[in-house]
Amino acid sequence: MDKNKNSYIFIYSIILVVVVAGALSLVAVLLQPKQAKNYEIEQKRNILSALKINVETKEVESTYAKIVTEIAVDDSGNEVEKDDALVLYKAQTDKGLKYVFPLSGKGLWGPIWGYLSLDEDLNTVYGAYFDHKSETSGLGAEIATEHFQSQFSGKKIFNSQNQFVSVKTNKRGAQNENEVDAVSGATITSTSVSEMIESCLNKYLPYIEKSRR
């Protein structure tokens, strides 16, 4: 075949594309189990972070297995075994029993997520972990810092009248035990964190209220 012909270049390009695409697909398939495992470990690490437990990667799974139990609850707050039920985590730590609730929401530029742990009274926040996909560095991205997250410790999700109010960010500074300081210059992201916590905890409210009795 004449290598100078357009047909040769066209056929060569097609073969090259097919070979490369096939190779990439094969690599993606082979890496899927490892990627899934890495995601699982990262999720467990984040749950431990909300419990104020920081360990090396090689110790994440063993530490998690020792103290954390995954449970599922239905809309009425009963523990069930359904795959499509709400999931939360109980952790028996050296600081006592803790409950960890998964969070997910939408920030200014993309998804935000995290975990909030409560003390055994299911009212007092023990710890928090937040992360984001694309919030602005130095502004909204500050929700992923220890400085912002540490404010949540000791805050309450019920007010003095025993009404569920969640924990909210306030750009004027925390005014009571149900508020934390918002990130300066990141009002939308801070508000998104508030909305995420409230909406996600609200799904678990039947379980929280039933367990507090």
Phi, psi and chi 1 to 4 in degrees:
 res  aa     phi    psi   chi1   chi2   chi3   chi4
   1 MET       -  136.4  179.9  179.7  -69.8      -
   2 ASP   -71.7  114.4 -171.9   -8.2      -      -
   3 LYS   -69.9  -11.4  -64.9 -176.8  178.5 -178.9
   4 ASN   -89.0   -8.9  -66.3  -42.7      -      -
   5 LYS   -76.6  149.0  -72.7 -175.2  176.5 -179.1
   6 ASN   -62.2  -33.0  -70.0  -24.2      -      -
   7 SER   -63.9  -36.5   58.2      -      -      -
   8 TYR   -65.8  -46.3  173.5   83.1      -      -
   9 ILE   -61.4  -40.9  -62.6  174.2      -      -
  10 PHE   -64.1  -48.8 -177.5   69.1      -      -
  11 ILE   -64.7  -40.8  -66.2  172.6      -      -
  12 TYR   -62.0  -40.9  178.0   81.3      -      -
  13 SER   -65.1  -41.3  -61.5      -      -      -
  14 ILE   -63.5  -45.8  -68.9  176.7      -      -
  15 ILE   -61.5  -42.8  -65.7  174.0      -      -
  16 LEU   -62.5  -43.8 -176.5   61.8      -      -
  17 VAL   -63.5  -43.6  169.1      -      -      -
  18 VAL   -62.7  -44.0  170.7      -      -      -
  19 VAL   -63.8  -46.7  170.7      -      -      -
  20 VAL   -64.4  -44.6  171.7      -      -      -
  21 ALA   -62.0  -41.1      -      -      -      -
  22 GLY   -63.9  -41.8      -      -      -      -
  23 ALA   -64.3  -43.0      -      -      -      -
  24 LEU   -65.2  -39.9  -69.2  175.3      -      -
  25 SER   -63.7  -41.8  -62.5      -      -      -
  26 LEU   -63.6  -44.1  178.0   60.6      -      -
  27 VAL   -62.5  -41.9  170.1      -      -      -
  28 ALA   -61.8  -42.7      -      -      -      -
  29 VAL   -65.2  -43.0  170.2      -      -      -
  30 LEU   -67.0  -30.6  -67.5  175.4      -      -
  31 LEU   -86.9  -11.9  -71.3  177.9      -      -
  32 GLN   -55.4  -47.6  -84.0 -176.9  -11.2      -
  33 PRO   -59.9  -40.9  -24.9   36.5      -      -
  34 LYS   -67.4  -40.6 -176.3  174.5  179.2   59.5
  35 GLN   -64.3  -41.7  -69.5  172.5  -24.2      -
  36 ALA   -63.1  -39.8      -      -      -      -
  37 LYS   -67.1  -41.4 -173.0   63.5  175.6  179.4
  38 ASN   -63.4  -38.8  -72.2  -19.5      -      -
  39 TYR   -64.7  -42.5  175.1   79.2      -      -
  40 GLU   -61.9  -43.5  178.7 -174.9  -16.4      -
  41 ILE   -65.1  -41.0  -67.4  174.3      -      -
  42 GLU   -64.6  -40.2 -176.0   63.5   20.6      -
  43 GLN   -61.6  -44.4 -176.8 -177.6   39.1      -
  44 LYS   -65.4  -38.2  -69.2  177.6  178.1  179.1
  45 ARG   -62.1  -40.8 -178.8 -160.5  -67.4  -84.2
  46 ASN   -66.4  -38.4  -64.2  -18.6      -      -
  47 ILE   -63.9  -43.2  -68.2  170.9      -      -
  48 LEU   -63.7  -35.7  -68.1  176.0      -      -
  49 SER   -62.4  -39.4  -68.1      -      -      -
  50 ALA   -66.4  -18.9      -      -      -      -
  51 LEU   -96.3    9.4  -67.8  166.5      -      -
  52 LYS    61.9   35.0  -58.9 -179.3 -177.7  178.6
  53 ILE  -117.6  115.6  -61.1  173.3      -      -
  54 ASN  -117.6  119.3  -63.0  -56.6      -      -
  55 VAL  -131.9  164.6  -64.4      -      -      -
  56 GLU   -68.6  156.3  -64.6 -177.8    7.3      -
  57 THR   -52.4  -41.9  -58.6      -      -      -
  58 LYS   -67.6  -15.3   61.9 -178.1 -179.7 -179.5
  59 GLU  -104.2   -4.1  -61.6  175.2  -20.1      -
  60 VAL   -59.5  -53.3  168.3      -      -      -
  61 GLU   -64.7  -42.2  -69.3 -168.5  -71.9      -
  62 SER   -67.3  -40.7   59.6      -      -      -
  63 THR   -65.2  -44.6  -57.4      -      -      -
  64 TYR   -60.1  -46.4 -178.5   93.4      -      -
  65 ALA   -62.6  -30.7      -      -      -      -
  66 LYS   -73.2  -33.8  -72.4  178.2 -177.6  177.5
  67 ILE  -120.1  -18.8   66.2  171.9      -      -
  68 VAL  -106.2  135.2  179.9      -      -      -
  69 THR  -124.7  128.6  -58.4      -      -      -
  70 GLU   -88.5  131.9 -179.6  178.8  -41.5      -
  71 ILE  -130.1  159.3   64.1  172.4      -      -
  72 ALA  -123.1  143.5      -      -      -      -
  73 VAL  -132.4  152.3  -62.6      -      -      -
  74 ASP   -94.2 -174.9   60.5   19.6      -      -
  75 ASP   -67.4  -15.9  -66.2  -23.4      -      -
  76 SER   -95.0   -1.1  -61.0      -      -      -
  77 GLY    89.2   13.9      -      -      -      -
  78 ASN   -93.4  141.8  -58.6  -52.6      -      -
  79 GLU   -73.4  130.5  -67.7 -169.3   19.9      -
  80 VAL  -133.9 -177.7  -64.5      -      -      -
  81 GLU  -123.1   25.2  -64.1 -177.5   -3.8      -
  82 LYS   -82.1  140.0  -64.6  179.8  179.7  179.2
  83 ASP   -69.6  -26.9  -67.0  -25.0      -      -
  84 ASP   -96.8   11.1   57.7  -11.6      -      -
  85 ALA   -82.4  168.6      -      -      -      -
  86 LEU   -69.7  138.2  -66.8  170.1      -      -
  87 VAL  -110.6  137.3  173.1      -      -      -
  88 LEU  -141.8  179.4   68.3  141.1      -      -
  89 TYR  -133.4  136.4  -51.6   88.3      -      -
  90 LYS  -104.6  135.9  -76.1 -176.5  178.8  179.7
  91 ALA  -132.1  124.7      -      -      -      -
  92 GLN   -95.6   96.1 -169.1   62.4   57.1      -
  93 THR  -100.9  175.3   73.6      -      -      -
  94 ASP   -73.0   -3.9   57.4    1.7      -      -
  95 LYS  -105.1   11.2  -58.8  -65.5 -176.0 -178.8
  96 GLY   104.8 -176.2      -      -      -      -
  97 LEU   -73.9  132.8  178.2   63.1      -      -
  98 LYS  -127.9  152.7  -49.8  -62.1  176.7 -173.6
  99 TYR  -117.4  132.9  -64.2   82.6      -      -
 100 VAL  -117.8  128.2 -175.0      -      -      -
 101 PHE  -114.7  129.0  -62.3   85.5      -      -
 102 PRO   -75.1  144.6   26.8  -33.3      -      -
 103 LEU  -127.3  146.0  -49.7  170.0      -      -
 104 SER  -153.4  141.9   61.4      -      -      -
 105 GLY  -163.0 -165.0      -      -      -      -
 106 LYS  -125.7  125.5  179.9  173.1  174.2   51.8
 107 GLY   -90.3 -155.8      -      -      -      -
 108 LEU   -70.3  -42.6  175.6   60.5      -      -
 109 TRP  -114.8   -3.9  -57.6  113.1      -      -
 110 GLY   172.8 -168.8      -      -      -      -
 111 PRO   -64.0  146.9  -19.5   32.4      -      -
 112 ILE  -128.2  155.8   57.2  175.4      -      -
 113 TRP  -158.7  176.3   60.2   89.1      -      -
 114 GLY   166.0 -165.1      -      -      -      -
 115 TYR  -141.7  143.3  -65.5   93.4      -      -
 116 LEU  -125.2  127.1 -168.7   78.4      -      -
 117 SER  -105.7  140.4   64.0      -      -      -
 118 LEU  -117.7  150.5  -60.9  179.7      -      -
 119 ASP   -68.2  177.2  -78.8  -27.5      -      -
 120 GLU   -61.5  -23.0 -168.6  168.9    0.1      -
 121 ASP   -74.8   -6.0   63.1    1.8      -      -
 122 LEU    52.8   38.0  -78.5  165.3      -      -
 123 ASN  -139.7  -43.8 -178.8   24.7      -      -
 124 THR   -86.6  127.8  -52.3      -      -      -
 125 VAL   -72.9  129.8  177.0      -      -      -
 126 TYR   -93.1  -45.9  179.1   68.1      -      -
 127 GLY  -159.1  168.2      -      -      -      -
 128 ALA  -146.4  148.8      -      -      -      -
 129 TYR  -138.0  129.0  170.3   84.6      -      -
 130 PHE  -131.3  151.0  -53.6  113.7      -      -
 131 ASP  -148.9  173.8 -152.7  -14.8      -      -
 132 HIS  -151.1  167.2   62.9   93.4      -      -
 133 LYS   -96.7  -41.1 -178.4  177.6 -179.3  179.7
 134 SER  -153.0   34.0   52.2      -      -      -
 135 GLU   -72.6  158.5  -62.5  -53.9  -68.5      -
 136 THR   -68.5  128.4  -53.4      -      -      -
 137 SER   -59.8  133.9  178.2      -      -      -
 138 GLY    84.3  -11.6      -      -      -      -
 139 LEU  -123.1 -102.7  -64.7  174.1      -      -
 140 GLY   -58.4  -29.8      -      -      -      -
 141 ALA   -64.7  -13.5      -      -      -      -
 142 GLU   -65.2  -14.7  -68.8  -62.7  -61.6      -
 143 ILE   -64.3  -18.8   65.3  170.6      -      -
 144 ALA   -89.9    5.7      -      -      -      -
 145 THR   -95.6  154.3   64.3      -      -      -
 146 GLU   -63.4  -33.2 -166.1  -84.7  -24.5      -
 147 HIS   -59.5  -45.1  172.8   72.0      -      -
 148 PHE   -73.4  -45.5  177.3   75.3      -      -
 149 GLN   -66.9  -34.2  -63.8  168.0    9.8      -
 150 SER   -65.6  -21.2   63.7      -      -      -
 151 GLN   -62.6  -25.5  -61.2 -177.8   88.3      -
 152 PHE   -75.1  -23.9  -72.9   81.4      -      -
 153 SER   -59.7  127.4  -63.2      -      -      -
 154 GLY    89.8   -9.1      -      -      -      -
 155 LYS   -75.3  162.0  -64.5  -61.9  179.3  176.7
 156 LYS  -115.0  147.6  -51.0  -72.7 -174.5  180.0
 157 ILE   -98.4   -9.5   64.9  170.3      -      -
 158 PHE  -114.6  144.7  -70.5   88.9      -      -
 159 ASN   -86.5 -174.7   62.7   17.5      -      -
 160 SER   -66.5  -18.0   56.4      -      -      -
 161 GLN   -93.0   11.2  -73.6   75.0   48.0      -
 162 ASN    63.4   32.0 -152.4   32.6      -      -
 163 GLN  -101.9  139.0  -60.8  169.3  -40.3      -
 164 PHE   -70.2  120.1  172.9   69.8      -      -
 165 VAL  -127.1   -6.0  -66.4      -      -      -
 166 SER    66.3 -164.5 -172.8      -      -      -
 167 VAL  -120.5  125.3 -179.7      -      -      -
 168 LYS  -116.2  153.0  -64.6 -179.6  169.9   59.7
 169 THR   -88.8  145.8   58.5      -      -      -
 170 ASN  -133.7  119.2 -170.9  -25.0      -      -
 171 LYS   -68.7  -13.7   64.4 -179.1 -179.8 -179.7
 172 ARG   -92.6    2.6  -65.4 -175.6  -61.7  -84.0
 173 GLY   100.8  155.1      -      -      -      -
 174 ALA   -63.0  125.9      -      -      -      -
 175 GLN  -103.5  -17.1  -54.2  -64.5  -47.8      -
 176 ASN  -156.4 -174.3   53.6   55.3      -      -
 177 GLU   -76.2    0.0   62.9 -178.7    1.5      -
 178 ASN  -108.0   12.0  -51.0  114.1      -      -
 179 GLU  -133.7  154.7  -66.0 -178.9  -16.5      -
 180 VAL  -130.9  164.2  -61.1      -      -      -
 181 ASP   -69.6  133.9  -67.1  -14.3      -      -
 182 ALA   -74.2  161.9      -      -      -      -
 183 VAL   -73.4  126.1  177.3      -      -      -
 184 SER   -61.3  127.0  178.9      -      -      -
 185 GLY    80.8    5.6      -      -      -      -
 186 ALA  -132.7   57.5      -      -      -      -
 187 THR   -61.4  -43.6  -58.6      -      -      -
 188 ILE   -65.6  -45.6  -65.6  178.5      -      -
 189 THR   -65.0  -41.4  -57.2      -      -      -
 190 SER   -61.6  -44.1  -63.3      -      -      -
 191 THR   -63.3  -37.0  -59.3      -      -      -
 192 SER   -63.1  -37.5  -64.4      -      -      -
 193 VAL   -63.6  -43.8  170.5      -      -      -
 194 SER   -58.7  -48.3  -64.1      -      -      -
 195 GLU   -64.9  -37.6  -66.5  173.0  -13.3      -
 196 MET   -63.0  -49.0  173.6  178.3   69.6      -
 197 ILE   -61.1  -47.5  -64.4  173.0      -      -
 198 GLU   -64.0  -47.4 -176.7  172.3    8.1      -
 199 SER   -66.6  -38.7   64.1      -      -      -
 200 CYS   -72.9  -44.2  -69.9      -      -      -
 201 LEU   -65.6  -31.7  -72.6 -176.2      -      -
 202 ASN   -60.8  -31.5 -166.5   59.9      -      -
 203 LYS   -65.7  -30.1  -62.4  175.4 -176.4  177.5
 204 TYR   -95.6    2.8  -66.1   92.7      -      -
 205 LEU   -57.2  -41.9 -160.8   53.7      -      -
 206 PRO   -57.5  -40.7  -28.2   38.0      -      -
 207 TYR   -69.2  -42.6  174.1   80.3      -      -
 208 ILE   -61.8  -48.2  -68.6  173.7      -      -
 209 GLU   -67.2  -38.1  -68.5 -178.2  -32.4      -
 210 LYS   -67.7  -38.7  179.9  176.0  -67.2 -173.2
 211 SER   -75.1  -21.1  -59.7      -      -      -
 212 ARG   -80.4  -16.4  -66.2 -177.9   73.1 -146.2
 213 ARG   -70.2      -  -65.7  171.8 -174.3  168.9
